[in-house]
Amino acid sequence: MRTLIYGCGQLAASAVRELAPTLLEKDGDAQITVLGKERSQLERLSGYPGVSVVMISEPVMQDYLLDAGISQADAFLALSTDDHENLLLAQVARQMFNVSHVVCHVENPQLQVLYTALGLNVVGYSRGILQDIRQVIDA
C-alpha cells in the first residue's frame, strides 16, 4: 500500500507512528511519503522504516504531488493544520488522481459538515482520530 500524508505536524507524526509498523507488517512493500514544509519535522519522520519525505513550499502545486507518487497512491491523508489546504488537496487527490482512500482533517465544525455531505471522509480532533483514519484506509 502506498500512502501519502500531507502535513508534518503532531497529527501527521502520530499517524506515521501508528500506521508505518502495521502497513509494513501487512505489506513489506508498503510506503508512506510525507509532504511538508518543516525540514526538522520531516527529518524526524524520515527515520521510520518505510517512510520517505518530500519538502514542499507551495502545497497546491501538482508537481509536488506527482513527485511524491500520488499517481500510484492507494491512500492520501491531508493532516496539516490548515483546513483549507487539507480540503483542497483531499479533493485534488480524489477527483484528479482517483486515489481510492482519502482522509481530510478539518477543525472547523461547519466545514466538517459541509464536506462530509459532499462525500469527503472528514475527521476532526477526537480521541479516536487515528482509529478513524485507519478505518477509512482499511475499508
C-alpha positions as CSV (number, residue, x, y, z in Angstrom):
1,M,0.0,0.0,0.0
2,R,1.3,3.4,-1.0
3,T,0.2,6.2,1.4
4,L,0.8,9.9,1.0
5,I,0.4,12.2,4.0
6,Y,0.2,16.0,3.6
7,G,1.4,17.8,6.7
8,C,4.3,17.1,9.1
9,G,2.9,18.3,12.4
10,Q,1.9,16.4,15.5
11,L,-1.1,14.7,13.9
12,A,0.8,13.5,10.9
13,A,3.7,12.3,13.1
14,S,1.2,10.3,15.2
15,A,-0.3,8.9,12.0
16,V,3.2,7.8,10.8
17,R,4.0,6.2,14.2
18,E,0.6,4.4,14.2
19,L,0.5,3.3,10.5
20,A,4.1,2.6,9.5
21,P,4.6,-0.6,11.5
22,T,1.2,-2.0,10.7
23,L,1.4,-1.2,7.0
24,L,4.9,-2.7,6.7
25,E,3.8,-5.8,8.6
26,K,0.8,-6.3,6.2
27,D,2.8,-5.5,3.1
28,G,6.6,-5.5,3.0
29,D,6.5,-3.1,0.0
30,A,4.3,-0.5,1.8
31,Q,5.5,3.0,1.5
32,I,4.5,6.2,3.3
33,T,5.5,9.5,1.9
34,V,5.1,12.7,3.9
35,L,4.9,16.1,2.2
36,G,5.6,19.1,4.4
37,K,7.2,22.4,4.9
38,E,9.2,21.9,8.1
39,R,12.6,20.4,7.5
40,S,13.3,19.4,11.1
41,Q,9.9,17.6,11.4
42,L,10.5,15.8,8.1
43,E,13.9,14.7,9.1
44,R,12.4,13.1,12.3
45,L,9.7,11.3,10.3
46,S,12.2,10.1,7.7
47,G,13.8,7.9,10.4
48,Y,10.9,5.5,10.4
49,P,11.2,2.4,8.2
50,G,9.2,2.6,5.0
51,V,8.8,6.4,5.3
52,S,10.1,8.9,2.8
53,V,9.7,12.7,2.8
54,V,9.2,15.5,0.3
55,M,10.0,19.1,1.2
56,I,7.5,21.5,-0.3
57,S,7.0,25.2,-0.4
58,E,3.6,25.5,-2.2
59,P,1.1,22.9,-1.2
60,V,-1.2,23.3,-4.1
61,M,1.4,22.6,-6.8
62,Q,0.6,19.4,-8.5
63,D,4.3,18.8,-9.2
64,Y,4.9,18.0,-5.5
65,L,2.1,15.5,-5.5
66,L,3.4,13.9,-8.7
67,D,6.9,13.8,-7.3
68,A,5.6,12.1,-4.2
69,G,3.9,9.5,-6.3
70,I,0.2,10.4,-6.0
71,S,-0.5,8.7,-9.3
72,Q,0.3,5.3,-7.7
73,A,-1.2,6.2,-4.2
74,D,-3.7,3.9,-2.5
75,A,-4.4,6.5,0.3
76,F,-4.0,10.2,0.8
77,L,-4.2,11.8,4.2
78,A,-4.5,15.6,4.4
79,L,-3.4,16.2,8.0
80,S,-1.9,19.7,8.1
81,T,-3.1,22.4,10.5
82,D,-4.7,24.3,7.6
83,D,-8.3,23.3,6.9
84,H,-8.4,24.9,3.5
85,E,-5.2,23.4,2.3
86,N,-6.4,20.0,3.5
87,L,-9.7,20.3,1.8
88,L,-8.2,21.4,-1.5
89,L,-5.6,18.7,-1.6
90,A,-8.0,16.0,-0.5
91,Q,-10.3,16.9,-3.4
92,V,-7.4,17.0,-5.8
93,A,-6.3,13.6,-4.7
94,R,-9.8,12.2,-5.0
95,Q,-11.1,13.9,-8.2
96,M,-7.9,14.4,-10.3
97,F,-5.8,11.4,-9.2
98,N,-8.6,9.0,-8.3
99,V,-6.9,8.0,-5.0
100,S,-9.2,5.3,-3.5
101,H,-8.9,6.2,0.2
102,V,-8.8,9.9,1.0
103,V,-9.0,11.3,4.6
104,C,-9.1,15.0,5.3
105,H,-8.5,16.5,8.7
106,V,-10.7,19.6,9.3
107,E,-11.0,21.5,12.6
108,N,-13.9,23.8,11.7
109,P,-17.2,22.1,12.5
110,Q,-19.2,23.8,9.8
111,L,-16.6,22.8,7.1
112,Q,-16.7,19.3,8.5
113,V,-20.5,19.1,8.0
114,L,-20.3,20.6,4.5
115,Y,-17.5,18.5,3.1
116,T,-18.8,15.3,4.7
117,A,-22.1,16.0,2.9
118,L,-20.2,16.3,-0.3
119,G,-18.8,12.8,0.2
120,L,-15.3,13.5,1.6
121,N,-14.0,11.4,4.5
122,V,-13.5,14.2,7.1
123,V,-12.0,13.7,10.5
124,G,-11.8,16.3,13.3
125,Y,-9.8,16.2,16.5
126,S,-11.1,13.5,18.7
127,R,-9.6,10.8,20.9
128,G,-10.2,8.3,18.2
129,I,-8.9,10.2,15.2
130,L,-6.2,7.6,14.4
131,Q,-8.7,4.8,14.6
132,D,-11.0,6.9,12.2
133,I,-8.1,7.2,9.8
134,R,-7.3,3.5,10.0
135,Q,-10.9,2.6,9.4
136,V,-11.0,4.6,6.1
137,I,-7.7,3.2,4.9
138,D,-8.7,-0.4,5.7
139,A,-12.1,-0.1,4.0
